[in-house]
Amino acid sequence: MSSTPTVLRNILERKKEEIAERSRTASIQHLLNEIKVQTPVRGFVASIERKLAQQQAAVIAEVKKASPSKGVIREHFDPTEIAKSYEKGGAACLSVLTDADFFQGSETYLKQARTASTLPVIRKDFIIDDYQLVEARAIGADCILLIVAALDKQQLVSLNNIALELGMDVLVEVHDRAELDLALDLPNKLIGINNRNLHTFETSLDTTFTLLPHIDSERIVVSESGIHSIDDVKIMRGHNVNTFLVGEAFMRDEEPGRRLMEMFN
Ligand SMILES: O=C(O)c1ccccc1NCC(=O)[C@H](O)[C@H](O)COP(=O)(O)O
C-alpha cells in the first residue's frame, strides 16, 4: 500500500493517538467490569434475517451528524429522536458513528440511540485495537465494523475472533476484490460492500455489482453508502441485494424514518 496521505490514513493515524489517550483514562479492566453489568446483546444478524425471511429489505439506518466528505449533514441532531423515527419507519438495525474528530460522533449517541429503541446497534468506527472492542461492548454495541482496508490479515482475524468472543456480531467491510478475498476467509455471515472508496471518497453503486458474483449465497451482502433514491434501491433489489446501510439520504430528511419508508416500501 502506498503511504500517500488519504482521509482513511489520516483517520487511522489519529485513531492510534485516541486509543492511547482513552486507555490512560479508562483501563481495559475497568471496561471489562462495565460489561459484566451490561444488558445482553441484541442479535444484529438475527434482526436482518427476520426482515429477509419476510421478503422485506433489511435496512441498517445510520445516525450520522457529519462526514469528512460532506461536512455537517444534519444540523438538528438528536439521536433519541432519530432512533425512534427509524424504528417506526421499519429499520432492521441502527448504525451509530462514534468517531468524534472526523464525523462529530460520540459513544453517548450510541447509548442514547440504543436506549430509545429496541433495535440492535452497530458501533460505526475505525477499529484497529482490542481496546475499542471492549469499549464497544461496554457502551452497549451489538455489532462492530471491521474495515478490511484498515487492517492487515492478522489484525482482521484477531479482532474478529475477540469481537465474537465478546458476544457481538461483526460486519466485515470491503471495497475491492483483494479485500473481499480476505473477508471470505472469515466464517462471518455479514459482508459489507462499501460503495465509497475511503481514500478518494468516490462513490459508485457499481462496486456492489462488481463484487457480488464472487460472494457465496450463504452470506448476507450489505450494500453500504451512496444509496439515495428509490431507483437506487430498485436496481439493487433487481440484483438480489436486499440489505442496505444508509446514512446521508435519511439524515437530510426532517423525518428520517419517513424517508426510510418512502425509499424501501
Ligand atoms: O461518509 C464519508 O464521507 C466517509 C469518509 C471516509 C470514511 C468513511 C466514511 N463514511 C462511513 C460510512 O461507511 C457511511 O457513513 C455509511 O456507509 C453511509 O453512507 P451514506 O449513506 O453515503 O451516508
The ligand as an ORCA input file, in Angstrom:
! r2SCAN-3c Opt
* xyz 0 1
  O     -19.104      9.223      4.760
  C     -17.937      9.548      4.493
  O     -17.632     10.622      3.939
  C     -16.779      8.674      4.871
  C     -15.490      9.096      4.623
  C     -14.399      8.309      4.983
  C     -14.615      7.109      5.628
  C     -15.913      6.670      5.895
  C     -16.978      7.438      5.526
  N     -18.272      7.064      5.811
  C     -18.622      5.949      6.637
  C     -19.661      5.122      6.027
  O     -19.412      3.974      5.789
  C     -21.005      5.747      5.720
  O     -21.348      6.621      6.750
  C     -22.150      4.757      5.538
  O     -21.834      3.724      4.671
  C     -23.396      5.513      4.999
  O     -23.086      6.154      3.800
  P     -24.080      7.243      3.157
  O     -25.419      6.580      3.004
  O     -23.480      7.591      1.838
  O     -24.141      8.387      4.106
*
